[in-house]
Amino acid sequence: MSNVPSNKPYLIRALHQWCTDFGFTPFIAVFVDSRVEVPLEFVKNNEIVLNLSLEACHQLELDNDWISFQARFGGIPRKIAVPVSHVLAIYARENGQGMSFPFDSAKEGDIRTVDTQGEDTEKPKTSRPSLTIVK
């Protein structure tokens, strides 16, 4: 069964269509490494959340291997390219409904995380973990 292609790109397209059909804003959470082309100034903890609404994206392509589009960040047009394997979740901004996906960095081969500019290396926190509501 190792020859069976992943259903992940099909699920991403289906949830994107569901969001669009019902007037929701589709967002994706992406693991960022050297293969991902995004504005690095918006990356936090090797992750970025991107708006995939038709209003925010120009030339959106949801292929089996890559998600690509053009979008404005701070008024500046940028080209975005994300391997489907790096998508951690897709969900509707308005109600949080969607789907998360496992990400196995070992399976992805030689992954080098991105070094975000101007951030000092943080010491591990010793306090209790907490949950944050993402809107």
C-alpha positions as CSV (number, residue, x, y, z in Angstrom):
1,M,0.0,0.0,0.0
2,S,3.0,2.3,-0.1
3,N,2.1,3.2,-3.7
4,V,-1.1,4.8,-2.7
5,P,-0.9,8.6,-3.0
6,S,-1.6,10.8,-0.1
7,N,-5.2,12.0,0.4
8,K,-3.9,15.3,2.1
9,P,-4.0,17.5,-1.0
10,Y,-7.6,16.3,-1.7
11,L,-8.7,17.1,1.8
12,I,-7.1,20.5,1.7
13,R,-8.9,21.3,-1.6
14,A,-12.2,20.0,-0.2
15,L,-12.0,22.1,3.0
16,H,-10.9,25.1,1.0
17,Q,-14.0,24.7,-1.2
18,W,-16.2,24.2,1.9
19,C,-14.9,27.4,3.4
20,T,-15.4,29.3,0.2
21,D,-18.9,27.9,-0.4
22,F,-20.2,29.0,3.0
23,G,-18.5,32.4,3.2
24,F,-15.7,31.4,5.6
25,T,-12.1,32.4,5.4
26,P,-9.8,29.4,4.8
27,F,-6.5,29.6,6.7
28,I,-3.6,27.2,6.6
29,A,-0.9,26.6,9.3
30,V,2.4,25.8,7.7
31,F,5.7,24.3,9.1
32,V,8.4,26.6,7.6
33,D,11.8,25.3,6.6
34,S,14.2,26.0,3.7
35,R,11.7,24.5,1.1
36,V,8.9,26.9,2.0
37,E,8.8,30.3,0.3
38,V,7.1,32.8,2.6
39,P,7.9,36.2,4.1
40,L,10.3,35.2,6.9
41,E,9.4,38.3,9.0
42,F,6.0,36.7,9.7
43,V,7.4,33.3,10.8
44,K,7.2,32.4,14.5
45,N,8.5,29.2,15.9
46,N,9.0,27.8,12.4
47,E,5.3,28.2,11.6
48,I,3.2,30.7,9.7
49,V,-0.6,31.0,9.2
50,L,-1.7,32.0,5.7
51,N,-5.0,33.3,4.5
52,L,-6.2,31.3,1.4
53,S,-9.3,33.3,0.7
54,L,-10.0,34.2,-2.9
55,E,-9.9,37.9,-1.9
56,A,-6.4,37.6,-0.3
57,C,-4.8,35.3,-2.9
58,H,-4.0,36.0,-6.6
59,Q,-3.4,33.0,-8.9
60,L,-4.1,30.4,-6.2
61,E,-3.0,26.9,-7.2
62,L,-3.8,24.0,-4.9
63,D,-1.8,21.2,-6.6
64,N,-1.1,17.7,-5.3
65,D,2.5,18.7,-4.3
66,W,2.5,22.5,-3.9
67,I,0.2,25.3,-2.8
68,S,1.3,28.5,-4.6
69,F,-0.2,32.0,-4.9
70,Q,0.6,35.7,-4.7
71,A,-0.5,37.8,-1.8
72,R,0.3,41.2,-0.2
73,F,2.1,41.4,3.1
74,G,2.2,45.0,4.4
75,G,1.2,46.2,0.9
76,I,4.1,44.5,-0.8
77,P,3.2,41.6,-3.3
78,R,4.9,38.4,-2.5
79,K,5.1,35.0,-4.1
80,I,4.2,32.1,-1.7
81,A,5.1,28.5,-2.3
82,V,4.3,25.8,0.2
83,P,4.8,22.0,-0.2
84,V,1.6,20.2,0.7
85,S,3.6,18.0,3.0
86,H,4.3,21.1,5.2
87,V,0.7,22.0,5.8
88,L,-0.1,21.4,9.4
89,A,-3.8,22.4,9.3
90,I,-6.6,24.0,7.3
91,Y,-9.5,25.7,9.1
92,A,-12.1,28.4,8.9
93,R,-11.1,31.6,10.6
94,E,-14.6,32.3,11.8
95,N,-15.3,29.1,13.7
96,G,-12.1,27.1,13.8
97,Q,-13.6,24.1,12.0
98,G,-11.2,22.3,9.8
99,M,-8.6,19.6,10.0
100,S,-5.0,19.2,11.3
101,F,-2.4,16.9,9.8
102,P,0.5,15.1,11.3
103,F,4.0,16.3,10.3
104,D,6.9,14.0,10.4
105,S,10.1,16.0,10.0
106,A,12.2,12.8,9.8
107,K,10.1,11.7,6.8
108,E,10.8,15.0,5.1
109,G,14.5,14.3,4.9
110,D,17.1,16.9,5.6
111,I,15.0,19.7,7.1
112,R,16.8,22.9,8.1
113,T,14.7,25.3,10.1
114,V,14.7,28.9,9.1
115,D,16.5,31.5,11.1
116,T,14.1,34.4,11.5
117,Q,15.8,37.8,11.5
118,G,16.3,39.8,14.6
119,E,15.1,37.2,17.1
120,D,17.3,36.3,20.0
121,T,17.5,32.6,20.9
122,E,15.1,32.1,23.7
123,K,15.7,29.9,26.7
124,P,13.3,27.1,27.2
125,K,10.4,28.2,29.4
126,T,10.0,26.5,32.7
127,S,6.4,27.6,33.3
128,R,3.4,25.5,32.6
129,P,2.2,25.2,29.0
130,S,-0.9,27.1,28.1
131,L,-3.4,27.1,25.2
132,T,-4.1,30.1,23.0
133,I,-7.2,30.8,21.1
134,V,-6.5,31.5,17.4
135,K,-9.0,33.7,15.6
